[in-house]
Amino acid sequence: MKIEEFYVGQSASLKKVFGTDEVKAFAELSLDKNPIHLDETYAEQSRFGNRIVHGFFVGSLISAVFGTVLPGEGAIYLHQEMNFRKPVFHGEEITATVVVTNIKKEKSILYFDTKCENGRGEVVIDGNAVLKV
């Protein structure tokens, strides 16, 4: 899309269930093998009471929205801020939503509010992003 086709308030979302096998694969790829993500016995004794999904794995769903839906193919990340509000547990479905908040047409730059919510409508990650189209 051309920068002229975007507008403030435009939004897009994607949903994903974060399964245990994927969490294990992410741990291998990222080298983050913290037992809070992988070891059921360890995690049960934590403040969360269960294994949690890596925050950056959940946040990668925001990147998926940007790369495939809005703004779509060819978009380049310039900035991403993420605030981790609540844990995500193995098997939870998460919805990532991005909303255009500002446009700098002369530089082909879009500004976004970003968030991820669980199935109960609780925000698990929020923040903002800047992308070049």
C-alpha positions as CSV (number, residue, x, y, z in Angstrom):
1,M,0.0,0.0,0.0
2,K,1.0,3.6,-0.5
3,I,1.3,5.9,2.4
4,E,-1.8,7.9,1.1
5,E,-4.0,4.8,1.6
6,F,-3.5,4.7,5.4
7,Y,-5.5,6.7,7.9
8,V,-5.6,7.4,11.6
9,G,-7.8,4.9,13.4
10,Q,-7.1,2.1,10.9
11,S,-6.6,-1.2,12.7
12,A,-5.9,-4.9,12.2
13,S,-5.7,-7.9,14.4
14,L,-4.4,-11.5,14.4
15,K,-5.1,-14.4,16.9
16,K,-2.9,-17.2,17.9
17,V,-2.9,-20.0,20.5
18,F,0.6,-20.4,22.1
19,G,1.1,-24.1,22.6
20,T,3.7,-25.9,24.7
21,D,5.5,-27.3,21.7
22,E,5.9,-23.9,20.2
23,V,7.1,-22.5,23.5
24,K,9.8,-25.2,23.6
25,A,10.8,-24.4,20.1
26,F,11.0,-20.7,20.9
27,A,13.2,-21.5,23.9
28,E,15.6,-23.4,21.6
29,L,15.6,-20.6,19.0
30,S,16.0,-17.7,21.4
31,L,18.3,-19.6,23.9
32,D,16.0,-18.4,26.7
33,K,15.5,-21.7,28.6
34,N,14.3,-20.1,31.9
35,P,12.4,-22.9,33.7
36,I,9.5,-20.5,34.3
37,H,8.7,-21.2,30.6
38,L,9.5,-24.9,30.4
39,D,9.5,-26.8,33.8
40,E,6.0,-27.5,35.1
41,T,7.2,-28.3,38.7
42,Y,9.4,-25.2,38.9
43,A,6.6,-23.0,37.4
44,E,4.0,-24.3,39.8
45,Q,6.1,-23.0,42.7
46,S,6.4,-19.5,41.1
47,R,4.2,-16.5,41.7
48,F,2.3,-17.5,38.5
49,G,1.5,-21.0,39.5
50,N,2.0,-22.3,35.9
51,R,4.4,-22.2,33.0
52,I,4.3,-18.9,31.1
53,V,5.0,-18.1,27.5
54,H,8.0,-15.9,26.7
55,G,7.0,-12.3,26.5
56,F,8.8,-11.7,23.3
57,F,7.2,-14.7,21.7
58,V,3.8,-13.2,22.5
59,G,5.0,-9.8,21.3
60,S,6.1,-11.4,18.0
61,L,2.4,-11.6,17.2
62,I,2.4,-7.8,16.9
63,S,5.2,-8.1,14.3
64,A,3.1,-10.7,12.4
65,V,0.2,-8.2,12.1
66,F,2.7,-5.6,10.8
67,G,4.3,-7.9,8.3
68,T,1.2,-9.5,6.9
69,V,-1.8,-7.2,7.4
70,L,-1.2,-3.6,8.4
71,P,0.9,-2.1,6.9
72,G,1.8,-5.4,5.3
73,E,4.6,-6.7,3.1
74,G,7.8,-4.6,3.0
75,A,7.1,-2.7,6.2
76,I,10.2,-1.9,8.3
77,Y,10.3,-1.7,12.0
78,L,11.8,1.6,13.4
79,H,10.7,1.3,17.0
80,Q,8.7,-1.0,19.3
81,E,7.8,-0.4,22.9
82,M,6.2,-3.3,24.9
83,N,4.9,-3.2,28.4
84,F,4.3,-6.7,29.8
85,R,1.1,-6.4,31.9
86,K,0.0,-10.0,32.6
87,P,1.4,-13.5,32.1
88,V,0.3,-15.7,29.2
89,F,0.0,-19.3,30.0
90,H,0.6,-22.3,27.6
91,G,-2.5,-22.9,25.5
92,E,-3.9,-19.4,25.8
93,E,-5.3,-17.7,22.7
94,I,-4.0,-14.1,22.3
95,T,-5.2,-11.4,20.0
96,A,-2.7,-8.8,18.8
97,T,-4.2,-5.5,17.6
98,V,-2.5,-2.5,16.0
99,V,-4.1,0.9,15.5
100,V,-2.7,3.8,13.4
101,T,-2.3,6.9,15.6
102,N,-0.3,9.2,13.4
103,I,1.1,9.4,9.9
104,K,4.1,11.3,8.5
105,K,3.3,11.2,4.8
106,E,6.5,13.0,3.7
107,K,8.7,10.3,5.3
108,S,6.3,7.3,4.7
109,I,6.2,6.7,8.5
110,L,3.2,5.2,10.5
111,Y,2.8,5.4,14.3
112,F,0.8,2.7,16.1
113,D,-0.7,1.8,19.4
114,T,-0.2,-1.9,19.9
115,K,-1.7,-4.4,22.3
116,C,-2.2,-8.1,23.0
117,E,-5.2,-9.4,24.9
118,N,-6.1,-12.8,26.2
119,G,-9.5,-14.5,25.8
120,R,-10.8,-12.8,28.9
121,G,-10.2,-9.4,27.3
122,E,-7.3,-8.6,29.6
123,V,-4.4,-6.7,28.2
124,V,-1.2,-8.8,28.5
125,I,1.0,-6.5,26.4
126,D,0.6,-2.9,25.4
127,G,2.8,-0.3,23.8
128,N,3.5,1.6,20.6
129,A,5.4,1.2,17.4
130,V,6.8,3.2,14.5
131,L,7.1,1.7,11.0
132,K,8.4,2.8,7.6
133,V,6.2,1.9,4.6
